[in-house]
Amino acid sequence: MWETGRTSCISMSSWRCWRRRFRAGVRDTVVLVREFSVPLMLFLATLFFGSWSFQALWNRSQPETISYIEALYDTLTMIFFQSAVEFPGEWYLDIYFFVMPTIGLIFLALGAADFVTLAFNRSLRQAKWEEAVTSTLNDHIIVCGLGRLGLRVVRELVSLDEDIVGIEYKADSPNFTEIRSHNIPILVGDARNAEILDKAGLARAKAIIVCTNDDLMNLQMAARIRERNKTVRLIMRMFDEEFARSIADRFDISAALSASLLAAPAFAGAAIGAEIIQTFKVENRVLVMGRLQVQPGSKLEGVTVQALEIELDLSVILLQSGGTVDVHPGPDVTIRAGDVMAVVADLPAIKRLASQWNRANG
């Protein structure tokens, strides 16, 4: 998972996944170096200057000279109380054995130890690591709101092998574990905040989905998104269908979807005996994908796919007969009892199909 700096690389091509990990690691390390730049620069300056002076004084007083690399190693071991050389006897060299460890302790207190720890354990700076991962993405999709709907949206996008960034206001969402298991970075914050949107890569994203359960918050997010990016594809969840239609053009929203509108056909379909698999909206028309099993003795038995499509104004997109699954069956295929069909149509057509055409005679 991203929180440990590891990834299974399952949901994307291995090469793309590892390339992203490498780029994220480089960018995160650069950010980390900047955070600790002062103690790191002081430490390195002291180390290199100390090594140079130690070499010069050693070679001046000792019969066996040492190279700069050897002096660098000796100085470094002194800093960590593991000297590789014995006391040489000259007071000006002996001073290094006391001064360098003291300098090492000072720089450890200034943050050098924290730098090493954070560099090798990304989980201790989860937010910064996920920002680094996000910075490597282009042409991705941002999902604002990782509640129940947001989680389902993420699952669908993962199945499509899309690059995703999540934004969630609540830092303790129970959905984080599953989402991060798909190698998806999550930014904790308010998507109405321009800084959060910029960190999510709004300028580089191809689409952004706003799907919290608060209509006002969604509207405020949409306004801020349009301020930052005039062209990104914007999809927004709205509970009020009329309100969704009224603001779609005003904010140049690609799709304003009413959750209640799309859920309603599923309930109605269940009431008339059809299993509604999915609902979607095309222009102002809500279509559904329904599934049913052909009953023996019904009007469906013996009818061709073409005849059924013409009669009911629907599309048969799948027909399972026995152990054979035919995606988009041909027009001359005959429907038989026991077959399982998947069709796309509006709800009235689904009703006719289920209540009139798929009812056993007698």
Secondary structure, 3 states (H helix, E strand, C coil): CHHHCCCCCCCCCHHHHHHHHHHHHHHHHHHHHHHCHHHHHHHHHHHHHHHHHHHHHHHHHCCCCCCHHHHHHHHHHHHCCCCCCCCCCCHHHHCHHHHHHHHHHHHHHHHHHHHHHHHHCHHHHHHHHHHHHHCCCCCCEEEECCCHHHHHHHHHHHHCCCCEEEEECCCCCCCHHHHHHCCCCEEECCCCCHHHHHHCCHHHCCEEEECCCCHHHHHHHHHHHHHHCCCCEEEEEECCHHHHHHHHHHCCCCEEEEHHHHHHHHHHHHHCCCEEEEEEEECCEEEEEEEEECCCCCCCCCCEHHHHHHHHCCEEEEEEECCEEEECCCCCCECCCCCEEEEEECHHHHHHHHHHHCCCCC
